[in-house]
Amino acid sequence: MSTIKEPTKTVLITGATSGIGAALLQQYNNNGFQVIACGRNAIQLNMLKNQALQTCAFDITCAAEIKANAQHVGELDVLILNAGNCRYINNAKQFDAELFNEVITTNLTSLGWLLKYLLPKVKPGGQVVFVSSSATILPFPRSEAYGASKAGMDYLAKSLRLDLVEHNIGVSLVHPGFIKTPLTDKNDFPMPFLLTGAEAANRIFKGVQSKKHYIHFPKRLTLLLKLFSFLPSSLWQSIILRKHNA
């Protein structure tokens, strides 16, 4: 008796050349998905060609580049919006508006263009995944730009989830804790419960496969932050400032 083989599923990952994105590429590859790897660095993408069905080189802040590449993308089962940047406001009194604008544009405004050109590719029954940050659970020092951009992503994901129900497309919001990546390697403060990119990718993959609305890890950190958020503001502020300055 012959068995019917399920069609191979396709996932598109932005920011696939490093960090969590690179680990997700490997994770989906290992699980039999066809991967479309997207990134800004064409040289790094070229090195991934043997691991990907297709590569797309574009800057997520350039609508024209996104549109041009999207024309060559077929139907998707999973769309993972992972690309982003993290920069800090080091002097709040001398607020760096240029840095703020750059981070908001990269992490938040770009999502509008990505959704405009890539969301129509997602099949009914598919999933859109937003890789945000556990930094949105509580405010952190110097994170005015990064935290604001990710908080905006959170709201976007939750609102979009409601509007995509009628199209049978799910939305997963991901809140990773501290993950060892080239971005976090620059951090000059303690990063408790640090995970590897592979550990993060494994947890994201399992959560998306289960069509979870909310994926957060490591829970030792995220649940602690949620607990702090219920404390009087003066108390959790003193705890965060003490830990940050340790």
C-alpha positions as CSV (number, residue, x, y, z in Angstrom):
1,M,0.0,0.0,0.0
2,S,1.5,3.3,-1.1
3,T,1.6,6.3,1.2
4,I,0.9,9.9,0.0
5,K,3.9,12.0,0.5
6,E,3.2,15.5,1.9
7,P,4.5,18.4,-0.2
8,T,7.7,20.0,0.9
9,K,7.0,23.2,2.9
10,T,8.7,26.5,2.2
11,V,9.9,29.1,4.7
12,L,11.3,32.6,4.1
13,I,13.6,34.0,6.7
14,T,14.8,37.6,6.8
15,G,18.2,38.2,8.5
16,A,19.3,34.7,7.6
17,T,23.0,35.4,7.3
18,S,23.8,35.6,11.1
19,G,22.5,35.2,14.6
20,I,19.1,33.7,15.1
21,G,18.3,33.9,11.4
22,A,21.3,31.7,10.5
23,A,20.4,29.2,13.2
24,L,16.8,29.2,11.9
25,L,18.0,28.5,8.4
26,Q,19.9,25.4,9.7
27,Q,16.9,24.3,11.8
28,Y,14.4,24.4,9.0
29,N,16.9,22.8,6.6
30,N,17.4,19.9,9.1
31,N,13.6,19.4,9.2
32,G,13.1,19.1,5.5
33,F,11.8,22.6,4.6
34,Q,12.7,24.5,1.5
35,V,14.4,27.7,2.8
36,I,14.4,31.1,1.1
37,A,17.3,32.9,2.8
38,C,17.1,36.7,2.8
39,G,19.8,39.2,3.9
40,R,21.5,42.5,3.1
41,N,25.0,41.0,2.5
42,A,25.1,39.4,-1.0
43,I,28.5,37.8,-0.4
44,Q,27.3,36.1,2.8
45,L,24.1,35.0,1.1
46,N,26.1,33.5,-1.8
47,M,27.8,31.3,0.8
48,L,24.4,29.9,1.8
49,K,23.3,28.9,-1.7
50,N,23.9,25.2,-1.0
51,Q,21.7,25.4,2.1
52,A,18.8,27.3,0.6
53,L,16.3,26.8,-2.2
54,Q,16.7,30.5,-3.0
55,T,18.5,33.6,-1.7
56,C,17.3,37.1,-1.9
57,A,19.6,40.0,-1.3
58,F,17.9,43.2,-0.2
59,D,18.0,45.9,2.5
60,I,14.8,45.7,4.6
61,T,14.7,49.5,4.7
62,C,14.5,49.8,0.9
63,A,10.9,49.2,-0.4
64,A,12.1,49.0,-4.0
65,E,14.6,46.2,-3.2
66,I,12.0,44.2,-1.3
67,K,9.4,44.6,-4.1
68,A,11.9,43.5,-6.8
69,N,12.9,40.4,-4.8
70,A,9.4,39.5,-3.8
71,Q,8.5,39.1,-7.5
72,H,10.7,36.0,-7.6
73,V,9.2,34.4,-4.4
74,G,6.6,31.7,-4.7
75,E,4.0,30.6,-2.2
76,L,5.1,30.4,1.4
77,D,4.1,28.2,4.3
78,V,6.0,30.2,6.9
79,L,7.2,33.8,6.8
80,I,9.7,34.7,9.5
81,L,10.4,38.4,10.0
82,N,13.6,38.2,11.9
83,A,16.0,40.9,10.5
84,G,16.7,43.8,12.8
85,N,19.3,45.9,14.6
86,C,20.0,46.8,18.2
87,R,21.7,50.1,19.1
88,Y,21.5,52.0,22.4
89,I,20.9,55.6,23.5
90,N,24.0,56.2,25.6
91,N,23.1,59.7,26.7
92,A,19.4,60.3,27.3
93,K,19.9,64.0,28.0
94,Q,21.6,64.4,24.6
95,F,19.1,62.2,22.8
96,D,20.4,60.8,19.6
97,A,17.4,61.3,17.2
98,E,19.4,60.0,14.2
99,L,20.0,56.7,15.9
100,F,16.4,56.5,17.1
101,N,15.1,57.0,13.6
102,E,17.5,54.4,12.2
103,V,16.5,51.7,14.7
104,I,12.8,52.5,14.3
105,T,13.1,52.4,10.5
106,T,15.0,49.1,10.5
107,N,13.0,47.2,13.2
108,L,9.5,48.6,12.7
109,T,8.8,50.7,9.6
110,S,10.4,48.1,7.4
111,L,7.8,45.5,8.5
112,G,5.2,47.4,6.6
113,W,7.0,47.0,3.3
114,L,7.9,43.3,4.1
115,L,4.2,42.6,4.8
116,K,3.0,44.5,1.7
117,Y,5.1,42.4,-0.6
118,L,5.5,39.1,1.2
119,L,2.3,38.5,3.2
120,P,0.3,37.9,-0.1
121,K,2.6,34.9,-0.7
122,V,1.6,33.1,2.5
123,K,-0.8,30.3,1.9
124,P,-4.0,29.7,3.9
125,G,-3.0,27.6,6.8
126,G,0.4,29.3,6.9
127,Q,2.1,31.3,9.6
128,V,3.7,34.7,9.9
129,V,6.4,34.9,12.6
130,F,7.6,38.1,14.3
131,V,10.9,37.8,16.1
132,S,10.6,40.5,18.7
133,S,12.3,40.7,22.2
134,S,11.7,40.0,25.8
135,A,12.9,43.6,26.3
136,T,9.3,44.7,25.7
137,I,8.1,43.1,28.9
138,L,9.9,45.7,31.0
139,P,11.8,48.9,30.0
140,F,15.6,48.7,30.2
141,P,18.2,51.5,30.4
142,R,19.5,52.9,27.1
143,S,16.8,50.9,25.2
144,E,14.6,53.7,24.2
145,A,15.1,53.1,20.5
146,Y,15.3,49.3,20.5
147,G,12.6,48.7,23.0
148,A,10.2,51.1,21.3
149,S,10.8,49.4,17.9
150,K,10.1,46.0,19.4
151,A,7.1,47.2,21.4
152,G,5.7,48.5,18.1
153,M,6.3,45.1,16.5
154,D,4.4,43.4,19.3
155,Y,1.3,45.5,18.8
156,L,1.6,45.0,15.0
157,A,1.8,41.2,15.4
158,K,-1.2,41.0,17.9
159,S,-3.4,43.3,15.8
160,L,-2.5,41.5,12.5
161,R,-3.3,38.2,14.1
162,L,-6.9,39.3,14.5
163,D,-7.2,40.5,10.9
164,L,-5.7,37.3,9.4
165,V,-8.1,34.9,11.1
166,E,-10.5,35.2,8.2
167,H,-7.7,34.3,5.8
168,N,-6.7,31.2,7.9
169,I,-3.2,32.6,8.5
170,G,-1.7,32.4,12.0
171,V,0.7,34.9,13.6
172,S,3.4,33.9,16.1
173,L,5.1,36.5,18.3
174,V,8.5,35.5,19.6
175,H,10.1,37.0,22.7
176,P,13.6,35.6,23.0
177,G,15.8,36.4,26.0
178,F,19.5,37.0,25.6
179,I,20.8,35.0,22.7
180,K,24.5,34.8,21.8
181,T,24.8,36.6,18.5
182,P,27.1,39.2,16.9
183,L,24.6,41.9,18.2
184,T,24.7,40.7,21.8
185,D,28.4,40.2,21.7
186,K,28.6,44.0,21.8
187,N,26.6,44.3,25.1
188,D,28.6,45.6,28.0
189,F,26.2,44.4,30.8
190,P,25.3,41.1,32.3
191,M,23.1,38.8,30.2
192,P,21.5,36.2,32.5
193,F,20.4,32.8,31.1
194,L,22.2,33.3,27.8
195,L,21.2,30.8,25.1
196,T,22.9,29.9,21.8
197,G,21.4,30.6,18.4
198,A,20.8,26.9,17.9
199,E,18.8,26.7,21.2
200,A,16.7,29.7,20.2
201,A,16.0,28.3,16.7
202,N,14.9,25.0,18.1
203,R,12.4,26.6,20.5
204,I,11.1,28.9,17.8
205,F,10.7,26.0,15.3
206,K,8.8,23.9,17.8
207,G,6.5,26.8,18.8
208,V,5.8,27.7,15.1
209,Q,5.1,24.1,14.3
210,S,2.6,24.0,17.1
211,K,1.1,27.3,15.8
212,K,1.6,29.0,19.2
213,H,0.5,32.6,19.3
214,Y,3.3,33.5,21.8
215,I,6.7,31.9,22.0
216,H,9.0,33.1,24.9
217,F,12.2,31.7,26.3
218,P,14.1,31.0,28.4
219,K,11.1,31.0,30.8
220,R,13.4,31.5,33.8
221,L,14.0,35.0,32.4
222,T,10.7,35.9,30.7
223,L,8.5,34.8,33.6
224,L,10.8,36.7,36.1
225,L,10.4,39.8,34.0
226,K,6.6,39.3,33.9
227,L,6.6,39.0,37.7
228,F,8.7,42.2,38.1
229,S,6.1,44.0,35.9
230,F,3.5,43.4,38.6
231,L,5.7,45.0,41.3
232,P,5.5,48.7,42.2
233,S,7.4,50.6,39.6
234,S,9.9,52.1,42.1
235,L,10.8,48.6,43.2
236,W,11.4,47.0,39.8
237,Q,13.2,50.1,38.6
238,S,15.7,49.9,41.5
239,I,16.2,46.1,40.8
240,I,16.8,46.7,37.1
241,L,19.2,49.6,37.6
242,R,21.1,47.7,40.3
243,K,21.5,44.6,38.0
244,H,22.4,46.8,35.0
245,N,25.1,48.7,36.9
246,A,26.5,45.6,38.5
